[in-house]
Amino acid sequence: METDETLLGSPDESGLSVEQPHDHAAGVTAVKVAMQRALKEMGPVRTARTLVRLNQVDGFDCMSCAWPDPDPEHRHRAEFCENGAKAVAEEATKARVTPEFFAEHSVSDLLRQTDHWLGKQGRLTHPMVKWPGADHYEPISWDDGLRVVAEHLQQLGSPDEAVFYTSGRASNEAAFAYQLFVRELGTNNLPDCSNMCHESSGVALIDTIGIGKGSVSLEDLYRADLIVLAGQNPGTNHPRMLSALETAKKRGARIISINPLREAGLVNFHNPQNAHGVLGRGTDLTDLHLQVRLNGDLALFQAIGALLVEWDALDHDFVARCTEGFEAWRDHVAGVDWQRVVEVTGLSRDQITQAARMIADSDATVYCWAMGLTQHRNAVATIKEVVNLALARGDIGKPGAGLCPVRGHSNVQGDRTMGIWEKPPAAFLDALAAEYGFEPPRHHGYDTVESIYAMLEGKASVFVALGGNFLHAAPDTALTAEALQRTALTVQISTKLNRSHLITGRTALILPTLGRTERDDRASGPQFITVEDSMSVVHASRGRLDPASEHLRSEVAIVTGLAEATLGRDAVVDWGALGADYSLIRAGIERVVPGFEDYERRVSRRGGFVLPHPPRDSRTFTTGTGKAHFTASPLEILEVPAGHLVLQTLRSHDQFNTTVYGLSDRYRGIEGGRLVVMVNRRDLQAMGLRADDLVDIVACWDDGRDRRVQGFRVVEYDTPVGTAAAYYPETNPLVPLGSAAEGSNTPTSKSVIVRLEPAAGAR
């Protein structure tokens, strides 16, 4: 199955160039690039009006990453990073996609363009519809558009024949209203982007400590003796984290980084907020870098655990009072096969011992991780192994220590708190029933992978997306496209054009929505929304710009409008009232979701409020036994056939998730193109390849389908032997739909077995 231009467009890679990777992140260049992009997209007036309010207490929350804000008294006037400025510029751009644009460009024409080009066309301004058999979108009124959705939903044989996807950018109010509508309709089919990124974290943490969220605050990072960064690239994916790491270093913390690539943001930070960062040599961050092979983290953490047990570097009091399962874990890691560990990790025993000694010597350790750990078949087991180390050392519920899964999307954690989950807990459903007077469905719904299968098999025929670019966020792009095209209706609630608007069901709707930067005026007056960051802080967000079009509606207004149109007189919930006044939604959240008591008042305070977290707050654990759980996991080895590599998909520095801001991955020295595959020199020699060769990348998965992406340029890069790296979404077609993490069903985008073949016509 070759990946044709309808799935990726026809990129021009003629400007591709490769230089040496950078040895530091941020600095003057980051400021320069941020301002250039902002001025180009927004102009000087809008740039000044937006960036000065970004991540401020009286402003709006960044639509990029979910990194927490410092306390209000410690925030800079420029409390944003380069990629945050790019995200704002993308949303607040002056460019517009109008009905005239769609009249000029057919869907067939647009499919030839890249997603980068599509995004640069600007903000969507009108509701649009593509009727069955048509090759153009045309305008449709809001009433008629909502009626189209309502009629399709009302004609289903069961509510479970509809799928309601959510991007993590939706606000708490929009997410709560969305799940409330879906459950009053009668289904739990609420897949979301968390299914594809941090689901493994949630599963592992709920099983071990009783809550699927991290247990640290920013202050804990500042106070840590040691910070372990595993499977993450903060310089690109959450750059404001670098400021927190710099603060920790200046207070004496040491840092271990564990990552297959030695990323610039793991090495040195030139903080543009101070003279030392601008004029000096910046701050060295990593004290020990472990260049682990892909899928070697489980073996690494077990080996570290074995050494802690051997040295008796354990918090026996905490283990005895607060945990169970220690003896089984202790006996399991005591039998670690060091030869296998060295083989799987690509690290020496001395390197692993050095890391273990740093952990043993630390009085307070924070463990941070991201998708480098979560997107493997053994991801849940790997994260449980991180928890084992924290439990063994008593590093939960004390200052300067804890677990820190670093989320990507700006409110993906808040969406889950609001009930966006295909497997809702009974207590949440009971509270919904008591508050709103209807019985919500109790059976589990479809997650992301299951939703794709359901559409492929004809079990689901309506797909609604609240934000995001589902086609390019999901794995196995060709199969996902086929699934969407088999539906009767696809609905995209969006700010900007992307490929999910072009690969559609028989009928397709685009419902344009307000962005974070824009003012939201409703019948009851100006509205604000709220979000939750990676450290469980809930705070308000208020846009100030005029809407990009008078025809836009907020996500809340669209969701409540869909509910009114679909449920009609049978509705139990007063949807009109919720859509007119978001404080009524927050009042419902207050009575349904624990921790949101006195919501309206507390979220109006400067900086918002912190949700309760029993392990962090009182060393109590809401597991079945009331104790945290050690876990003994078998060491699985990823079997890679001779002549093959393990590929990880990753972002460039010039993108956020599926949104491509530009073609500059400057920290890695790659400019002007995206169709590249980074490979170790020794692997190139073994395969008879050279830098600059053109290759096809072919996935190795035994289901009879040929997953192939074509015309990728080889870049010689310092990756571990036997591994490779390439950008998504261009390589998402290689991630098999059937390859998912055990326990979380997260696609294995960081461990795809591939081979490289000379491209057609190449030497």
N, C-alpha and C positions, 0 to 999 in steps of 0.2 A: 504494500500500500504506500505508494509515493505520496508525499505531501505536496499538493499542487498549489498554484497561486491563489486559489479561492480561500485557502486557510491561512496563508501567510502574506499574501500580496507579492509584488515583484520588486524586491529591494534592489537599489543601486549600491553595490559594494565597491564601486570603482575608486572611492576615496579612502579605502581602508589603509591604515598604516599602523605599525607596531613599533613601540619604543620600550625602553627599560621601565619596569614598574617603579612607582614612587616609593619613597621610604618614610613618608609622613602624610598625614591627612589634614585637610582644612587649610588654614593660613590665608594669605592675601588672595591667592588664586580663587579660593572658595567664595570670598566676598565679591570679587570681580565677576565671577561667573553668575552668582546669584543676582547681582544688580543688572547685569547685561540681559539675562533672561527676563527678569521682571520688567525692565524698561521696554524691552522689545514687545512683550505680550500686552502689558497694561498701560504703558506710557508713564510719564513722571508723576502725574497727579494721582492716578489710581495706585501706583506703587507706594507713594507716601501714605495714602489713606489706608492701605491694607496692611503693609508690613509693620507699621507702628502699632497695630492692634493685635497682631498675631501672637497667640499664647499669653495675652495679657488678661488681667482679671475683668476688665471692662470690654474685652474684645472677643475674638472668636478662636475656637480651638483648631489647631492645624489639622488638615484633612489627610496629612501624611501619617507618620508613625505614632504609636501610642506611648511614647516615652513621657514620663510625668514632668510636670512643671515644678520648678523650685517654689518655695514659699513666696507669697507676694512681695515681701520685703527684700527678697534676695534675687528677684528677677531683673535681668538686663532690659534695657529699652529695646534692644534687638534680641529678643528671646526666640530665636529661630535659627535653623541651619540652612545650608545651601539647598538641600533637597526640599526643605519646607518652603523656601522662597519659590522654588520651581513649581511645587504643587499649587501654591496660591496663584502663581502666574498662569498656570494651566486653567484654573477655574475662573479667575477674574479677567481673562483675556478679553480684548475688544472684538475679536473675531466672532462671527455668527454663522450658524448653519440654519438657513431659513427655508421656507417652502420653495423659494426660487432655486436654491441649491439642489434640492431633491428633484425639481423639474428638469434641471440641467444635467444631473448625474443619475444614470440608472444604477440599480443595484449591481448589475453586471460590470459596469464601469468601476464602481467603488471597490468591488472585490479585487481588482487588480492593484489597488493601492495598499501600502503597508499601514499597519495600525498607527505608526508614528505620523504618517501623512493624515490619516483620518482624524486623529486627535488634534492636529494643528489647524483644522478647519474652523474650530471655535465652538461656542456654546449653542446647544439646541434651543430653538425659540418657540416652536409650535408643536402641539400633538400631531403625530403623523401616523398614517396607516398604509400598509401594503396588503392589498387584497389578493386572494388566491389567483395565481397565474400572472400577476402584474410584475413588472420589472422596475417600477418606480414607486416610491412613497408619495402620498398625497396628503394634504391637510385634512384634519378631522376635528370637529368641535370636542370640547371636553365631555359634554353630556353624551355625545354619540360614541366617543371612545370608551367611556366607562360602561356604556350600554353593551358594547361589543364584548367586553370582558365578562360582564354579568351574564349575558346570554350563553356564552360558552360554559361558564361555571354551572349555571342552572341546568344545562342539558346533560351534564355528566351523569353516568350511572351511579357514581359514588364520589364524594369529595376527595377520596384517596386517589382519584385519577388526575388530580392537579398537584403541581409542585410549586412551592413558594420559596425561592432562593433569596438570601440576604447577603449583601456585601457588608464587611465590618465597618463601613463608614457611616451607616445609619445611626441616627441619634437614639438615645434611650427612649424618647417619646415615640419616635417613628417605629422603633423595633417593638416596643410594647404594644402599640396599636396594631401592628402587622400580625404579631402572633395571636392577639386577641381576635382579630378578624378571622384568621385561618382556623382557629380552634372553634369559634362560633359557627363557622362554615362546616366544620366536622372532620378535620384531619390534623395530623401532626407532621405532615410532609414539609418540614422547615429546614432543609439543608442550608448550610452557610459556609463562608470562606474558612471558618475555623476547622471544618472537616478536612480541609486540604492543607492546613498549616499546623496549628497548635492543638489539635484534638488529642494527639498522643500525650501531650503535657497534662491536659485535663484528666484523661483516663488514669494516668499514672499517679497524679497527685490525689485524686479522689480515693483511689484504692489504698494509698499509703498514709496520707495525713487527713483525709476526710473532706477536703475542699480543693477544687480544681484551679486555685489561683496561687500566685506567688506570695511569699510570706515576708517580704522586705519593704522598706521605705527608702526614699532617697537618702535619708539620714543614716540608715544602715550601711549603704554603700560608702558614704563619707567616713564612717567609723570603722570599717572593716580592717582587720589585719591582713587578710588575703582575699582576693577576688579571683574566682575561676571563671574564665570566659570560654565556653565550649560551643562549637558549631555556630558561630555568629560572626558577622562582619559589621561592627558598629559604625565604622567610618562611612559606610554607604547606606546601611539599612535603618539606622537610628543614630545619626551623627551627634545629637545633643547628649547622648550617653557619654561621649568623649569628655565633656566638661565635668561630669560626675566622676569619671575615672581619674581625671587630672586632679580634682579636689582630693580624692582618696589617696593618690600618690603623694601629694604634698603633705598629707597627714601621716604618711609613713606606711601606707598599704603596699603590698606586693601583688603582682598580677601574674597568673598563669594563663596563657592562651592556648587553646586546643583547637586546631583547625587545619584542614588539608592545604590551604593556601595561606601564605604569610601576608595577610592583607595590610595595606598601609595604615589603616586605623587601629591595628593591633600593635603597631611599632612605635609611632611617635605622633603627637598631636600638637599642631601649631594653632593655639587658641587665638582666633581673630579678635577676641574681646580684650586682650591685654598686650602690652608691649613685648613681653617675652615671647608670646606666640607670633607676633608680627615681625619683630626685628631680631629675635634670638633664635635659638635652635629648637624651641618647643620643649615638650615634656615627653621623655621616653616612658612608654606605658608597660610593655611586657617585660617581666624579669625572666620568664622561662616560656619559650614557645615549643609546643609539642606538635610536630607536623604529622598528625595521625592519618593513616590511610582511611579512605571512605569505609564506613561501617566497622571501624575498629574501636569505637568509643566504649562499647560494652566491655570488651576485653580489657581496655585500659582502666576503666573504673573498678572492675573486679580485681585487677592486679594491685591497684592502689589500696583497695579494701584489705587484700591479703596482707600487705605490709603493715597497715595500721593494726590489724589483729596480731601479727607477729611481734610488733613492738609494744603491744598493749597500750597504744595511743588512743584510748577510748574514754568516753565520759560514762563511767559505769553507773553513776547515780541517775543520770538522765535515762540511760538505757533501761535500767531496772524500773524506774517510776513511770516512764511515759511510753514505752515501746513493748512490742512482742515480736517473736520470730527471730530474735537475735541469734540464738544458738544455731538454728538451721542455716542462717546466712553465714555465720562465723565458720561453721564446718564446711560450707560450700566453697567459700573463697580460700580457705586453707588448702584446698586441693587444686588451686590454680596451676595449670600447665604453662610454665613460663616460656617454653619453646613455642607453643601455640600463640601465646600473647605477643611475643616479639614478631612472629610471622604475620599475625592479623593486623597489628597496629603499625608495623613498620618502624617502631621505636626500639631503642636499646633498653636493657634492664636498668642501666645507670640513669637514663633519662626519666624513666618511670619512678625510680627510687627517689630522684631529686624532687619530683613533684609530690610524692607521698610525704617526704620529709618536710616540705614547705607546709603541707596541710597539717601534719602532726605538730609542727611548731606554732601554728596559728591559734590564737585564742578565740578568734571570731572570723569565720569564712562565709562569704556570699558566693553561691553557685549560680551563674547566669548561663542561659542557653537559648538557642533559637532553632530555626528549621534545619540546621545541620545535624541536630539530634532527632528531630521529630518525624523525618520523612524517610525512614528505613523500615524494613519488615520487623526488626526487633526494637523499634523506637520506644515502645512503652517499657520494655524491659530495661533499655538503656537509661531512661529517665528514672526508673525505680532504683537503678544502681547509683545514680547521683543522690537520690534521697537516702539510700543506705549510708553513704558517706556522711551526709549531714546528720543523720540520726546517731551514727556511731560516735561522732564528735560532739553531739549536743548542740549542733549549730542551727537550731530552730527555736524561736521564741526568746532570743536574747539579743541585746544591741549589737549591731555590726555583723550580724550573721543571718543566714536564711537562704531560701530558694527563690530564684528570680527568672521565671520564663519571660523572655522579652518579646512581647507581642508586636505584630506588624501593623495591621490596620488600626486606625485611630480610635475605634470604639468596638473592636471585635470582642473584647472582654465584656463590655457593657451590654452588647447584644445578647450574649449568653445569659448574663444576669437577668435580662428582661424577658427571658423565656424563649429565645430563638434557639431551639434545640429539638431535634427529632425524637429524643428520648427524655421527655420532661419527667422530673421526679413527681411522685404522687402528691407530696405536700404542696408543690406549686399549683398543680391542677385543682386540689381541694380548695386552695385559697382563691383561685380564679372563680370556681363555682360559687363560693360563698359571697364573693364581691359582686358578681355580675348576674347571677341567677340562671345560668345555663350549665348543663353537664358537658364539660369538654371531653374529647375523645381520649381514651386511656391507652390504646395500642400504640406501639412505636411507629414512627413514620420513616420516610426514606432519608438517609444521609446523601451526600453529594454523589458518591459512587453508585449507590443504590438507585438514586434518581435517574442517572444516565441509563442504567440497565432498564429501569421501568419504562422510560421513553422508547428505548430500542425495542422492547418487547411489547409495546402497545398498551402497557398498563397505566400509562400517564399520557394525557393528550393536551394538557394546558401547562405552560411554563411561565411563571411570573418572576421577574428578577428585580428586587429592590436594590438597585445600584450594581456596580461591578461589570466585568466583562467575562461572563461565565465560560464562553467558548474557549478563551485563552487562559483562564485561570484553572480550568479543569484538566485532568490528564487525558492522554490518548485522543488528541485533537480530532482526528478523522472520525473516530467512533462517536465522540461528543457531538460533532457536526451532524453526523447521521441521525443521532438521537433527537436533536433539536428539529431537524427537517422532517421527522416523522410525526411531529405534533400538529394539532389543529390550530393552535394559537400560541405565539410567544409574545410576551409583554416585557418591555425594558423601561424601567423608571430610571432616567439617566440625566446627567448634565451635559455629556459630550458624546460624540459619535465614536463607536468602536465596532469591531467585527461581529460582535454578537447581534448587532442590528441588521446584519447582512446575511447571516446563516440562520434561517428562521423557520418557524412553522408555516403552515399554508396561509394563515393570516398573521400579520405581525403589527404590533403597535409600539410606538415610541412615545412615552409620556414624559415630557421634559420637567425637570424639577429645579428648585432653588438650590444654590450651593451654600456652603458654610459662610462665605464672605458676604452674603446678601441679606438685606433686611426682610423680615417676615412679618407682614401686617395681616392680621385676621380681623374678623368682625368684632372681637372683644378688645382689640388693640394690638400693639407690637408684642411679638412672641419671642421667647428664647428657648433654646434646647439645652440638654445636658448630655455629658459623656462620662465614661469611666476609663481611666488610664490603666497602664500595666501594673500599677501598685495600688489599685482599688480606691483611688481618689476620684470622687464624683464632683464635677464642677460645671458651671454654666458656660454657654457659648452664644454670642450675639453678633450676627452679621450687621454690617453698616452700609454696604453698597446698595445702590438701586438694583433691582433685579435685571438680569440680562434681557428680559422680555416681559411685557405685561401679561403674556400668556402662560408664564410659569406658575406652578403651584408647588408648595412645600411637600416634602415626603409625607408628612402627617396628613395634609389635606388630600393628597392622592390616595393614601391608604384608607382614610375614613370615607372618601368618596366612593372607592371601590366597594367598601363594605355596605354603604347605603344602597348603591345600585344593585348589588348582588342579593343582599338579604331582604331588602325592602321592608314591607310591613311585618315580616316575621322576625325582624331583628329584635333582640332583647336589649342590646347595648344601645344607648343614645349616641349614635355615631356623629350626628350633626353637631351636638354639643362638644364632643371631644375634638372635632376638627376645628371648632371655632375658638376654643380656649384650652391651651395645652396644660394649664394648671390642673384641669380636671383629669387629664391623663396621669399627671404626677400624683394626684390624690389617690388614684387607683393603684399606682405602683406602690405608694406608701402602705396600703393595706394588704397588698399581695406579696411583696418581696421583702423578706427580713432585712433589716439594716437601714431601711429608708424612712424610718419614723421622722415626722416633722420635716419632710422632704423639702417643701417649698421654702421654708425659712432657712434651713441649713445650707441649701445649695445657693442661696442668695448671698451668703457670707463670702468675703474675699478668700478665694482659694478653695471654696467648697468644703467637703467633708470626706472622711475616710470610712469605708465600709468595715464592719467587724470581720476579724479573721481569727478564729479561736486558737490555732497553733501559734500564731504570732503574738496574740494579745495575752494569752494565759497558759500556753503550753497544754491546751486541751484539744482533743482530737475527736471529731464527730464521725468516727468509724463505727462499725458494728460492735466493737469491743471497747470503745473509748480510749484506745491506744493507737499510736502510730505503728505501722507495719514494716518490718524488714522483709525483703523479698529475695529469695534464692532463685536466680534465673539461669537456665542452661546457656552455655556459650556456643552460639551458633556461628558458623563460619560461612560467609558468602562464597559459594563455589563459582569461580570464574574460569571458563574454558581457555585453553591456550590461545594466544593471539587476540584476546578480547581485553577490554578495559571496563572499569566501573566508572560511569559518568554521573556527575552531579549537575543539576540545572541550577543556575543562580542568576542574580540580577547584575546588570552593569551599574556603574555609578550614576548613570543618566536615566534612571527609571525608578518608578515605585510600583511594585507588583507588576501588573500588566500594562501600566501606563508608561510609555516610552517618551521621556522628555526630549531626548536628543541622542546623538551618536558618539558620545564621548565617555569612554570608560577610562578616564585619565589616570586614576590610581594604579590601574593594571597596565597602563601604557598602550591601550588599544583605542584607536580613534577612527571615526569615519565609517564604521560598519558594525554589524552584529552577527554575521554568519561566520563565527570563528569557533574552533575547538582547541582548547588549551591542553597540551600533552607534554609529558616529561621527555627530555632528550633521549634517554635510554630506551623508552618505548618506541619513539620514532625510529631509532636505529634498528631495533628488533623487527619492526614492521616494514622496513625499507622505505620510510617516508622522510620528507624533509620539511622544514619550515616553509610556509607559503604554498605547499601543495594544496590542491583542491580535493576534498574527499566527500563521500556520502557517509553519513553515520547511520548504522543499521542496528536496531535493538534486537536483542536475543531473548525471545519469549515464546514458549512453545504453545501457541494456540492457532497456528496456521496462518497468521497474518504477518505480512512484511511491513514492519514499521521503519520507515526510512525518511531522513531529511537530506536534501541534496545541496551540493555546492558550498560546503563549509571550508574555510581556509584554515590550515593548520598553523597554530601559534606555539612555538616552543616555550614552555612555561615551567616554573618550579612547582609542579604538582608531585605528589608521591608517586613512585613507580607503580604502574598498574592502574592508574586513575586518570580521569580527564574531567574537564569542566567546560560548560557552554551555557549560553544565555537562554532563559525562558522568556517569552512563550515559544520562541522559535524551535526549541527542542522538546516541548511538551508532547508533540506527536509520538515521541519515543517512549513515553511513560505508559506502560500497559495498564489498562483499566483494572485488570485482574491482579495486579501486584500492589498490595496494600499492607499497611502495618497491622500486625496481630493485635486485636483488642480495640483499636481506634479506627481502622479502615481508612487511614490516611494514605494517599498515593505515595509510592516510594520514589519520589523525585530526586533523592540524593544517592540512590544506589541502583542505577539502571545499567545493566550489562549490555555493552555494545561492541561492535567491531567497526573499523574504518576501512572503507573501500575507495580506491581512486575514483574520482568523479568521472562521468562520461565525458570523453574528449580530453581528459587530463593526461599528462605524460605518464 
